[in-house]
Every structure is written in C-alpha cells, then in structure tokens.
Amino acid sequence: MDKRRNILLVWKDFIKQEKNAVNVIGAISRKTLQMTVFKRIRLVARENYLDKDALRKMNNFFRLTKNNILKKSMVMWRKNSYAECVKSMIEMEDTYANTLNRNDQRMSNIV
C-alpha cells in the first residue's frame, strides 16, 4: 500500500474515533443537562404542589373557623332575640293586666 494512502487511512480512523468521542461526550453532557433540568422541574413542581396544598389547607381552616364563628354568632343572636321576644311579651302582658286593673277600678268607681 502506498505510504500516503496509509497515512490518510490512519488519519481517517483517528478523526472517526475523535468524532465518536466528541459525540459520546456531547450525549453524556446532554443527558446530564436533561437530568439537571428535569430535576429542577420536579423541584419546582413539588414546591408549587406544596404551596397550593398549604393554601388549600389554610383556606379550609379559615372556612371552618369562619363557619364556627358564624354558627356561634347565629346561636347567640337567636338566644338574644328569643330573650327579647319573651321580655316584650311579658311587658305586654303586664301592660294588659295593668290596663284591665285600671279599667276595673274605674268601673267600680263609676258604679
């Protein structure tokens, strides 16, 4: 074989090996980069999930607390309203009884 041809074939094999090595290094770096990116995406997604979960739990707690406060307020309002109604009825009954007594006294004074 010709010496020049042999040199070119050896050079071609060397370039092919270098090209394969560069491709392997590129593939490894791309894979590493993808893993890093996916890891970051997973971390961001987990953080978003935890934030949304915390907000959901806080909203539920607030809703339960608000409903409990409203329920207690409504019960107190009903008790107070009932007490006021009873008090008003007693006052009306007393007024009615006093009016009857006064009318009876007037009638007895007239007769």
C-alpha positions as CSV (number, residue, x, y, z in Angstrom):
1,M,0.0,0.0,0.0
2,D,1.1,3.5,-0.7
3,K,2.6,5.3,2.3
4,R,0.4,8.4,1.8
5,R,-2.7,6.3,1.5
6,N,-1.8,4.6,4.7
7,I,-1.3,7.9,6.5
8,L,-4.7,9.1,5.2
9,L,-6.5,5.9,6.3
10,V,-4.9,6.2,9.8
11,W,-5.8,9.9,9.9
12,K,-9.4,9.0,8.8
13,D,-9.7,6.4,11.6
14,F,-8.3,8.9,14.1
15,I,-10.8,11.5,13.1
16,K,-13.6,9.0,13.3
17,Q,-12.5,8.0,16.8
18,E,-12.3,11.7,17.8
19,K,-15.7,12.4,16.3
20,N,-17.2,9.4,18.2
21,A,-15.6,10.6,21.4
22,V,-17.0,14.1,20.9
23,N,-20.4,12.6,20.2
24,V,-20.3,10.5,23.3
25,I,-19.2,13.4,25.4
26,G,-21.9,15.5,23.9
27,A,-24.5,12.8,24.6
28,I,-23.3,12.5,28.2
29,S,-23.4,16.2,28.7
30,R,-26.9,16.4,27.1
31,K,-28.1,13.6,29.3
32,T,-26.6,15.3,32.4
33,L,-28.2,18.6,31.4
34,Q,-31.5,16.9,30.8
35,M,-31.3,15.2,34.2
36,T,-30.5,18.6,35.9
37,V,-33.3,20.3,34.1
38,F,-35.8,17.6,34.9
39,K,-34.6,17.6,38.5
40,R,-35.2,21.4,38.7
41,I,-38.6,21.0,37.0
42,R,-39.5,18.3,39.6
43,L,-38.3,20.5,42.4
44,V,-40.4,23.5,41.1
45,A,-43.4,21.3,40.6
46,R,-43.1,19.9,44.1
47,E,-42.7,23.4,45.6
48,N,-45.8,24.5,43.6
49,Y,-47.7,21.5,44.9
50,L,-46.7,22.2,48.5
51,D,-47.6,25.9,48.2
52,K,-51.0,25.0,46.7
53,D,-51.6,22.3,49.3
54,A,-50.7,24.8,52.1
55,L,-53.1,27.4,50.6
56,R,-55.8,24.8,50.4
57,K,-55.4,23.7,54.0
58,M,-55.3,27.3,55.2
59,N,-58.5,28.1,53.2
60,N,-60.2,25.0,54.6
61,F,-59.1,26.0,58.2
62,F,-60.3,29.6,57.6
63,R,-63.6,28.4,56.2
64,L,-64.1,26.0,59.2
65,T,-63.2,28.7,61.7
66,K,-65.4,31.3,59.9
67,N,-68.3,28.9,59.8
68,N,-67.8,28.0,63.5
69,I,-67.8,31.7,64.4
70,L,-70.8,32.4,62.3
71,K,-72.6,29.4,63.9
72,K,-71.8,30.7,67.4
73,S,-72.9,34.2,66.5
74,M,-76.2,32.9,65.0
75,V,-76.9,30.9,68.1
76,M,-76.2,33.9,70.3
77,W,-78.4,36.1,68.1
78,R,-81.2,33.5,68.4
79,K,-80.9,33.3,72.2
80,N,-80.8,37.1,72.5
81,S,-83.8,37.5,70.1
82,Y,-85.8,34.9,71.9
83,A,-85.0,36.6,75.2
84,E,-86.1,40.0,73.8
85,C,-89.3,38.5,72.5
86,V,-90.1,36.9,75.8
87,K,-89.3,40.1,77.6
88,S,-91.5,42.0,75.2
89,M,-94.3,39.5,75.7
90,I,-94.1,39.8,79.5
91,E,-94.1,43.6,79.3
92,M,-97.2,43.4,77.0
93,E,-98.9,41.0,79.4
94,D,-98.1,43.3,82.4
95,T,-99.4,46.3,80.4
96,Y,-102.5,44.4,79.5
97,A,-103.0,43.3,83.1
98,N,-102.5,46.8,84.5
99,T,-104.9,48.2,81.9
100,L,-107.5,45.7,83.0
101,N,-107.0,46.5,86.6
102,R,-107.3,50.2,85.9
103,N,-110.4,49.7,83.9
104,D,-111.9,47.6,86.7
105,Q,-111.1,50.3,89.2
106,R,-112.7,53.0,87.0
107,M,-115.8,50.8,86.6
108,S,-116.0,50.2,90.3
109,N,-115.6,54.0,91.0
110,I,-118.4,54.7,88.5
111,V,-120.8,52.2,90.0
